[in-house]
Amino acid sequence: MSTAGAALFSGLDQYGLNLQAVFDLADLPPELLATLGLDGAGRARFRQLILIAHLGRDFWAALQRRGMHGAHPVDQFVTERVAAWMADALPAHEWQQVFPGPAPVGLQRLGALAGWHHASPFWVGVDADWGSWFAYRAVLLLDTALPVTPRREAGSPCAGCVDKPCISACPAGALASEQTGGWRLQACLDWRKQPGSSCLDRCLARNACPVGERYRYTDQQIAYHYLHSMRHIREHC
């Protein structure tokens, strides 16, 4: 990223929202544009999209300093910080946050276009340097004409991984392999729902991946997100 680009996003970086990618809406695939919920007026108002993510532990540390307030503290914190950043960095521009929000935004597709997201056996996007220790936090539509972010060309770490420790670490045998065939979602869910499950507040397969070790979340951060997903699984699966 250029020096000017780094300066522009410094107000997000300091809160751990340290990955950003700028896209021109005109260059996005039609099926991805459709997930943004834009009508004709919206297409006329906005020219660009910014994908914002966090990498590593700094976001969680910033959230803990702020405090876990509200029914959805992560999304609320992100929304607060994005609004403050826009007011400071791009005050003259019109913008709209579409994620967090009700629109089913194609986050992984955007991540793949940015070059961040590569498929993994444990169904979490991975990067050659970061591993799986990043997460999408916001998507904005803007009337800006910022420089488009070049695609990251780091490639997939799974392509050259011979041992596949994630597959052997999965106690449910849910990951795609020669033995299991395709990804077995129900096996994963059933294992997690067992009393005293070893995967209640973590994914042992994800934790076994050696890529991006220095970015690995804290145990507290991992447990928070997996326990949150567990509540959804118990209610809907």
Beta strands, then each sheet from edge to edge (+ up, - down):
strand 1: 19-24
strand 2: 48-55
strand 3: 95-99
strand 4: 134-142
sheet 1: 1+ 2- 4+ 3-
end
